[in-house]
Amino acid sequence: MELRKIAAALLTGALLVQGAVLLPAAAEEAQPATESDTYADGMFTFQYVDGGVALYSVDSSALAVKLPDETDGQRIVAIADGAFYGCASLENVTLGKYVRSIGQSAFAGCDALKSVTIPDSVTEIGANAFSGCFEMTKLTLPEGLTVIPEGMCYYCTMLSEVDIPAGVTEIGTEAFYGCTQLADPTLPEGLKSIGSYAFAFCTNISEAQLPSSVESIGSAVYCGCDGITSFTVPADMTDMGTMSFMGCTALAAYDVEPGNTVYSAADGVLYKDEGKTLLAYPAGRPDEQFTIPEGVELIYDAAFFYASNLKEIVFPSTLKNIGAGAFEYCTSLKKLELPEGLESIYENGFADCTSLTSVRLPDSLQGVGNYAFYACTSLKSITVPKNCKTIGDYAFGYTDGDQVDDQGTPVPVKIEGFIQKGGTSIDYGKLLLVVVGVAAAVVIIVLLVRVIKKNQMTDEERDAIKEIEEDDYEEITDEQSDDDAPAETSDDSEA
């Protein structure tokens, strides 16, 4: 039910509840692993490392920190993992000029932190370094940085501006996840990849402008960014992750830069595989009807997710597969005429299409995935073709109940009045005819084998069998004669 969980998050805002946050696991668990070779200097604790010392920890009551360049004759060259972790009152930090690296979760959970001054000597920042810093409004990254790490500013809800240096080539997974105030960061030419969910739920982003150099983006990069109105695929992009713009309800058109050899756009819809795969339909497009072009064989996962304006879709005769969540939450769809040739409907394919009243499944259909028509509350009956070999859990006639399971997922309940016809049930009449036919064939084969064997016997074998049969006959005759002989009577009987 992974798609259903994501969809629920998009609709309810469960991932972005004001005043509450679940930090990434790395941030929660980040604690110094050892205290060997450490020493205290005022409010700081340092640890000896190659080339100098690392800031190991800070007094948790600190309000502001201006870290010196050196301590006890040693240069401060690093900020250790979790060094400022949990300094809930800390508002401002300035790092010394010799610092080269900032460790994993170094400032995670510093709820009141508003600003951090980072010197250009820093070339490495660890995962989740600033995650959960709710009050930080601006972050200027050092010029020597080439990789923005995983979860760096995870859920920094007040972060409105970030200066990304020209040398950055990679933005990690969930780097700016849930930064709801972040407005259209400028991404440098030379950027090659963006990780999954990197800008997910950044609801203040209105332009997803990527430089031409970007080659790949991960899954759900802009998931839930409902302010984005258009997106152009860069010329160098060869790998666009699944569901990249899922939940972007204002997105009205896709385009592709000239020179891209993998993706294409037509009438604002995104395709790949030379038009055989419909990759993404813009959910914010106002049209109520759409005809999928002939030649399309696959409708990709979440391709029409939450395209709530669509009331009618005309499918091509070439269609073979409908991907997971492809039409989930298309709440205005009323009728489906799926074409002959369609083979599979994957998980959640038409889930939560609440206006859907009529569905015709083709005889060619071989499989229907879990939750394929889940929570289609207006759909009261469906006929499953006999050639359909598999039907997934809760595929038809179910919706969420009042109870939840151990993971908090609503327990499915049956939709009142729903009727499922046909399907993969066994025809016992035909099965009996088949069994009788097979048995008769076996008897005939046995008789034929015996006849063939008898015809292939030599004269000696026939004489031997005849002699055995005559001996058996004589033995049986003698036994019958003995049985027929009168019984002897005793003298007492004669008397």
Secondary structure as GFF3:
##gff-version 3
##sequence-region A 1 495
A	DSSP	alpha_helix	2	12	.	.	.	ID=ss1
A	DSSP	three_ten_helix	14	16	.	.	.	ID=ss2
A	DSSP	alpha_helix	25	29	.	.	.	ID=ss3
A	DSSP	beta_strand	38	41	.	.	.	ID=ss4
A	DSSP	beta_strand	44	49	.	.	.	ID=ss5
A	DSSP	beta_strand	52	58	.	.	.	ID=ss6
A	DSSP	beta_strand	64	66	.	.	.	ID=ss7
A	DSSP	beta_strand	70	71	.	.	.	ID=ss8
A	DSSP	beta_strand	74	79	.	.	.	ID=ss9
A	DSSP	beta_strand	92	94	.	.	.	ID=ss10
A	DSSP	beta_strand	101	102	.	.	.	ID=ss11
A	DSSP	beta_strand	115	117	.	.	.	ID=ss12
A	DSSP	beta_strand	124	125	.	.	.	ID=ss13
A	DSSP	beta_strand	138	140	.	.	.	ID=ss14
A	DSSP	beta_strand	147	148	.	.	.	ID=ss15
A	DSSP	beta_strand	161	163	.	.	.	ID=ss16
A	DSSP	beta_strand	170	171	.	.	.	ID=ss17
A	DSSP	beta_strand	193	194	.	.	.	ID=ss18
A	DSSP	beta_strand	216	217	.	.	.	ID=ss19
A	DSSP	beta_strand	230	233	.	.	.	ID=ss20
A	DSSP	beta_strand	239	240	.	.	.	ID=ss21
A	DSSP	beta_strand	253	256	.	.	.	ID=ss22
A	DSSP	beta_strand	263	266	.	.	.	ID=ss23
A	DSSP	beta_strand	269	272	.	.	.	ID=ss24
A	DSSP	beta_strand	277	280	.	.	.	ID=ss25
A	DSSP	beta_strand	289	291	.	.	.	ID=ss26
A	DSSP	beta_strand	298	299	.	.	.	ID=ss27
A	DSSP	beta_strand	312	314	.	.	.	ID=ss28
A	DSSP	beta_strand	321	322	.	.	.	ID=ss29
A	DSSP	beta_strand	335	337	.	.	.	ID=ss30
A	DSSP	beta_strand	344	345	.	.	.	ID=ss31
A	DSSP	beta_strand	358	360	.	.	.	ID=ss32
A	DSSP	beta_strand	367	368	.	.	.	ID=ss33
A	DSSP	beta_strand	381	384	.	.	.	ID=ss34
A	DSSP	beta_strand	390	391	.	.	.	ID=ss35
A	DSSP	beta_strand	398	404	.	.	.	ID=ss36
A	DSSP	beta_strand	410	414	.	.	.	ID=ss37
A	DSSP	beta_strand	419	422	.	.	.	ID=ss38
A	DSSP	alpha_helix	428	455	.	.	.	ID=ss39
A	DSSP	alpha_helix	459	484	.	.	.	ID=ss40
A	DSSP	alpha_helix	491	494	.	.	.	ID=ss41
###
